[in-house]
Amino acid sequence: MPTLEDIGRRNSIPVLYTRGTHYEVGYDVGRTFRGLIQSFLSISVPLNKIYLPLYETDEGLHAYETTLATVKENFPQYVRELQGVAEGAQVPFHKLFLLHMDDILPNSLGKKCNEDTSGCSTVCVNQPGKEFLGHTEDALPEVLNHIYFVSAHIISDEPEGRWKVSEEKFTSLCYAGHLPGFTMNYNHHGLVFSVNIISAKKLISGKTPRHFLMRALLAAENMSQAQQILRDEGVGAGDAVSVNMTFLNQDGDRLFHNAEVGPAIIGESPPRSQLNILTASPGERFFHCNKFLRLQIPEVNTMIICSSDRRHAVVDALSPPPETKKDVINILGDQSDGEYCIFREGKTDDFVKTVAVGIFDCVQKTWSIYISNPKENDPVVVFPLLLKSKEE
């Protein structure tokens, strides 16, 4: 019998449909995926080699507690949701929260961070009758086979959190033990979005981790609310992220947006995330990886920059540029670079693997999910994008 370490890439992905309060939904996620979550925590290299040892120091515990206090104040419902995951999975809450702090903990303490990652790639094509958002979900090798979908309907007795949200309905691809929102997602208001990490040079504890900004984004009803959430005025982001999004229910022409979000500037009043938004109108397209293309923010000079440059070079060289779904599939499955490929299959010792590929068809209102290279394989599932009617 194969062990967890040698089962290879599985062409399967579980889906949980759940409804309840934030805690109840979190508990259902934890209980349902207990095995995957416990397995992931046991093999996560950043958690066990970097985050937990720092958490056990006085300065590390202080950074953890100040960040948790900030999130509790502004997004108490998402802390309860994460507590539900922890209790349902029978794992310590602090381990899950450390994963959500990510490299904020070591970076803010001036310690060595996890540098062996090259993030994700997203392409948006906005042509007449052909409107696509395609995304590769790239992660450390231990994430492979440790993912699942959560399709949740959350109703609160009263509006909660800093944005006073009382109802959420969404479907999200999740890493084991992580809150929804951080990979690729859609909500019933028609928001479709994908996430690319960016490694800013200086991260800040006591601010809002990008994981929680992305979780909050799942409640956005329109572009104005999305910008408000990402700007996070009064607190600001503690790290950096790129968000690619569109609203299927918007009036007028299709618009795709790329938001680059940077850490809050220390001393700025009021504190808020650095934010720059690019919009692709009809006839336009864009490609985004894991580096700032517009915000002038220092970044960690690691392989994530080299990888992004190489992936951008592949797409920039395409002639003609992408227009069709087949073009999007060819980009997301591209391995022509050899070393820094867009689709990361790699060998068993590769430091990054593409764990899933998603293509949102904004005309047909479908979401196709591939576990293997989309150039060579059919999707394992095609979700219909079920949206709230404007009369509801």
C-alpha positions in Angstrom: 0.0 0.0 0.0 1.3 3.5 -0.8 2.0 5.9 2.0 0.9 9.6 2.1 4.3 10.5 0.8 4.3 8.4 -2.4 0.7 8.3 -3.6 1.5 10.7 -6.4 -0.9 13.2 -7.9 -4.5 12.1 -7.3 -7.1 13.1 -9.9 -9.7 13.7 -7.2 -10.8 16.6 -5.0 -13.5 16.5 -2.3 -16.3 19.1 -2.0 -18.2 20.0 1.2 -21.6 21.7 1.0 -22.4 23.3 4.4 -24.7 25.9 5.9 -24.8 27.5 9.3 -23.0 30.1 11.5 -19.4 30.9 11.0 -18.4 28.5 13.8 -20.7 25.8 12.5 -19.4 26.0 9.0 -15.8 26.0 10.3 -16.6 23.0 12.5 -18.1 21.1 9.6 -15.0 21.8 7.5 -12.7 20.6 10.3 -14.7 17.5 11.1 -15.2 16.5 7.4 -11.5 17.0 6.4 -9.9 16.1 9.8 -7.6 13.5 8.2 -6.3 15.9 5.5 -5.9 18.8 8.0 -4.0 16.7 10.5 -1.8 15.2 7.8 -1.0 18.6 6.4 -0.1 20.0 9.8 2.3 17.1 10.4 4.2 17.6 7.1 4.1 21.4 6.6 7.7 22.5 6.5 7.2 26.2 7.1 4.9 25.5 10.1 7.2 22.9 11.8 10.6 24.3 10.9 10.0 28.1 11.1 6.6 29.3 12.5 6.3 27.0 15.6 9.9 27.4 16.9 9.4 31.2 16.6 6.0 31.0 18.3 7.7 29.5 21.3 9.9 32.6 21.8 8.7 35.7 23.7 9.1 37.9 20.7 7.3 35.4 18.4 4.4 35.0 20.8 4.1 38.8 21.1 3.9 39.1 17.3 1.3 36.3 17.2 -0.8 37.8 19.9 -0.9 41.4 18.5 -1.9 40.0 15.1 -4.6 37.8 16.6 -5.9 40.7 18.6 -6.2 42.9 15.5 -8.0 40.2 13.6 -10.4 39.5 16.5 -11.3 43.1 16.7 -12.1 43.6 13.0 -13.1 40.1 11.9 -14.3 38.2 15.0 -16.5 36.0 12.8 -13.6 34.6 10.9 -11.7 33.9 14.0 -14.7 31.9 15.2 -14.8 30.1 11.9 -11.1 29.2 12.2 -11.8 28.0 15.8 -14.5 25.8 14.4 -12.1 24.3 11.9 -9.5 23.6 14.7 -12.1 22.0 17.0 -13.7 20.0 14.2 -10.3 18.7 13.1 -9.1 18.3 16.7 -5.9 20.3 16.1 -4.5 23.3 18.1 -5.9 26.7 17.0 -2.5 28.4 17.2 -1.1 26.1 14.5 -3.9 27.1 12.1 -3.5 30.8 12.9 0.3 30.6 12.3 -0.4 29.3 8.8 -2.6 32.3 8.3 0.1 34.7 9.5 2.4 33.0 7.0 5.7 34.8 6.7 4.6 37.8 8.7 5.9 36.1 11.9 9.5 35.4 10.8 9.8 38.5 8.6 8.6 41.0 11.2 11.2 39.5 13.6 14.0 39.8 11.1 14.3 36.0 10.9 14.7 33.7 7.9 11.5 33.2 6.0 10.3 30.4 3.7 11.8 31.3 0.4 11.1 28.1 -1.6 8.0 29.2 -3.4 7.1 30.6 -6.8 3.4 31.2 -6.3 0.6 31.2 -8.9 -0.2 32.5 -12.4 -3.4 34.1 -13.6 -4.5 35.1 -17.1 -7.5 37.2 -17.9 -8.9 37.4 -21.4 -11.6 39.9 -22.2 -12.7 39.4 -25.9 -16.2 39.7 -27.4 -18.0 36.6 -26.3 -14.8 35.1 -24.8 -14.3 36.2 -21.3 -12.0 34.0 -19.1 -10.1 34.1 -15.9 -7.7 31.2 -15.7 -5.4 30.4 -12.7 -2.8 27.9 -11.7 -2.7 27.1 -8.0 0.9 26.6 -7.2 2.1 25.6 -3.7 4.8 23.8 -1.8 4.9 20.0 -2.5 3.2 19.1 0.7 0.0 20.9 -0.4 -0.5 18.4 -3.2 -3.5 16.2 -2.4 -4.2 18.4 0.7 -6.9 20.6 -0.9 -10.7 20.6 -1.0 -13.7 22.7 -1.9 -15.9 24.4 0.5 -19.3 25.6 -0.7 -20.9 27.5 2.2 -24.0 29.5 3.1 -23.4 31.5 6.2 -26.2 33.5 7.8 -25.6 35.6 11.0 -28.2 36.8 13.4 -26.9 40.3 13.1 -24.3 42.0 10.9 -20.7 41.1 12.0 -17.2 42.4 11.6 -16.0 45.8 10.5 -18.0 45.6 7.2 -21.2 44.5 8.9 -21.8 41.3 6.9 -24.9 39.3 7.7 -24.9 36.7 4.9 -22.2 35.0 2.8 -22.6 32.4 0.1 -19.6 31.2 -1.8 -17.5 28.3 -3.2 -13.8 28.3 -2.6 -10.8 26.0 -3.2 -9.0 25.6 0.2 -5.7 24.4 1.4 -6.2 22.0 4.3 -6.8 23.9 7.5 -7.0 27.3 5.8 -10.0 29.6 5.6 -11.7 30.0 2.2 -10.7 32.8 -0.1 -7.0 32.4 -0.5 -6.8 30.5 -3.9 -9.7 30.8 -6.4 -13.3 31.5 -5.6 -16.7 33.0 -6.4 -19.6 34.3 -4.4 -23.3 34.6 -5.0 -23.0 38.3 -5.8 -21.0 37.3 -8.9 -17.5 38.1 -7.7 -14.9 35.8 -9.3 -11.4 36.1 -8.1 -8.0 34.4 -7.8 -5.0 35.2 -5.7 -1.2 35.4 -6.3 1.1 35.9 -3.4 3.8 38.6 -3.5 6.8 38.6 -1.3 7.3 42.2 0.0 10.6 42.8 1.7 9.1 44.1 5.0 6.1 42.6 6.6 4.3 43.9 9.7 2.8 42.0 12.6 -0.3 43.5 14.3 -1.8 44.2 10.9 -4.3 42.2 8.8 -2.8 39.1 7.2 -3.7 38.7 3.5 -5.5 35.4 4.3 -8.1 37.4 6.3 -8.4 40.1 3.7 -9.1 37.4 1.1 -11.6 35.8 3.4 -13.4 39.1 3.8 -13.4 39.6 0.1 -15.7 36.6 -0.3 -18.5 38.9 1.1 -18.0 41.7 -1.4 -21.1 42.7 -3.4 -19.4 45.1 -5.9 -16.1 46.6 -6.9 -16.5 49.5 -4.4 -16.8 47.1 -1.5 -13.9 45.0 -2.8 -11.6 48.1 -2.9 -12.7 49.0 0.6 -11.9 45.6 1.9 -8.5 45.5 0.3 -7.6 49.0 1.4 -8.5 48.0 5.0 -8.4 51.6 6.2 -7.7 51.9 9.9 -5.4 48.9 9.9 -3.9 47.9 6.6 -2.4 44.7 5.3 0.5 43.1 7.0 1.9 41.4 3.9 1.4 41.6 0.1 -0.9 40.0 -2.5 -2.3 40.3 -6.0 -6.0 39.8 -6.6 -7.5 39.2 -10.1 -11.3 39.6 -10.2 -14.5 40.5 -12.1 -18.1 40.8 -11.2 -20.4 38.6 -13.3 -23.5 40.6 -12.3 -22.1 44.1 -13.1 -24.0 46.3 -15.5 -22.4 47.3 -18.8 -19.2 45.9 -20.4 -17.1 43.1 -18.8 -14.3 44.5 -16.8 -11.4 42.5 -15.2 -9.3 44.0 -12.5 -5.9 43.3 -11.0 -5.4 44.7 -7.6 -1.8 44.9 -6.2 -2.0 45.1 -2.4 1.1 46.1 -0.3 1.8 46.3 3.4 0.6 49.3 5.3 3.2 52.1 5.5 4.4 52.4 9.1 3.4 55.8 10.5 0.9 56.7 7.8 -2.3 58.1 9.2 -4.9 56.7 8.8 -3.1 53.3 8.3 -4.2 51.4 5.2 -2.9 48.9 2.6 -1.0 50.2 -0.4 -3.3 49.6 -3.3 -3.1 49.9 -7.1 -5.8 48.6 -9.5 -5.4 47.9 -13.2 -8.6 47.4 -15.3 -8.8 45.4 -18.5 -11.7 46.6 -20.7 -13.2 44.7 -23.6 -10.5 43.7 -26.1 -7.8 43.7 -23.5 -6.1 41.0 -21.4 -3.5 40.7 -18.6 -1.2 38.1 -17.0 0.0 38.3 -13.4 2.3 36.2 -11.3 4.1 36.9 -8.1 5.8 40.3 -8.3 4.6 43.9 -8.2 4.1 45.3 -11.7 3.0 48.7 -10.7 3.4 49.4 -6.9 6.9 50.5 -6.1 7.5 48.4 -3.0 10.7 46.6 -2.3 10.5 42.8 -2.6 12.4 39.8 -1.3 15.0 39.1 -4.0 14.5 35.3 -4.2 13.5 32.8 -6.9 9.9 34.1 -6.8 11.1 37.1 -8.8 13.1 35.1 -11.3 10.2 32.7 -11.7 7.7 35.5 -12.3 9.9 37.1 -14.9 10.4 33.9 -16.7 6.6 33.1 -16.7 5.8 36.6 -17.9 8.4 36.2 -20.7 6.6 33.1 -22.0 3.2 34.9 -22.2 4.7 38.2 -23.5 6.2 36.3 -26.4 2.9 34.8 -27.6 1.8 35.9 -31.0 -1.0 36.3 -31.5 -2.0 37.1 -27.9 -4.5 34.8 -26.1 -8.1 35.2 -27.2 -9.9 31.8 -26.7 -10.4 29.2 -24.0 -7.9 27.0 -25.8 -5.3 29.8 -25.6 -5.9 30.1 -21.9 -5.5 26.3 -21.5 -2.3 26.4 -23.4 -0.9 29.1 -21.2 -1.9 27.4 -18.0 -0.4 24.1 -19.1 2.8 25.6 -20.5 6.0 23.9 -19.6 8.3 25.4 -22.2 10.6 27.2 -19.9 11.8 23.9 -18.4 12.7 25.3 -15.0 10.2 28.0 -14.1 7.1 26.6 -15.9 3.6 28.0 -15.6 2.3 24.4 -15.0 4.6 23.0 -12.3 4.6 19.2 -12.5 8.3 18.8 -11.6 10.0 15.9 -10.1 9.4 14.5 -6.6 11.9 17.0 -5.2 10.6 20.1 -7.0 10.1 22.9 -4.6 6.8 24.0 -6.2 3.9 22.0 -7.7 0.7 23.1 -9.5 -1.9 21.5 -7.3 -4.9 22.6 -9.3 -5.9 24.7 -12.4 -9.1 26.6 -12.7 -10.8 28.4 -15.6 -13.8 30.7 -15.1 -15.9 31.1 -18.2 -17.7 34.4 -17.6 -20.0 34.0 -20.6 -21.1 30.4 -19.9 -20.9 31.0 -16.2 -18.9 27.8 -15.4 -15.8 27.0 -13.4 -13.6 24.2 -14.8 -11.2 22.5 -12.4 -8.2 20.5 -13.5 -5.9 18.5 -11.2 -3.5 17.5 -14.0 -2.1 19.5 -16.9 -5.1 21.0 -18.7 -3.4 20.7 -22.1 -3.5 16.9 -21.7 -6.5 16.2 -19.4 -10.2 17.0 -19.1 -11.4 18.8 -16.0 -12.3 16.7 -13.0 -15.4 18.9 -12.4 -17.1 21.8 -14.0 -19.1 23.9 -11.5 -22.0 26.1 -12.6 -21.7 29.6 -11.2 -24.9 30.0 -9.2 -25.6 33.6 -8.6 -28.0 35.6 -6.5 -30.7 37.3 -8.6 -30.9 41.1 -8.4 -34.4 40.8 -7.1 -33.4 38.7 -4.1 
